[in-house]
Amino acid sequence: MSLMSKANQLDPLAPRPNLDFSKGVRGKYANLLKQGTNVVLIAPDLLDTFPDSASVNEALRGLKKIAARSIRPAPRSRKTASTSQ
């Protein structure tokens, strides 16, 4: 096998003459994807802590409870520069 033919086989954007898309329906599964599927990539260093979606959801629910209970500090009054000395 030559180097060029091997490169064409591995190229994901190479034309696919054996695939027939003439009966394909554009957007057939678009509504299913819109129904609340969110994909989030977990950093590799967190995979041992969050191995699946259930552990991520549990942690986020706990964080949400903590955030709801925490009291926002009162805004500090700003000191303005005094014009009289």
Order of alpha helices (4+ residues) and beta strands (2+ residues): alpha-alpha-alpha
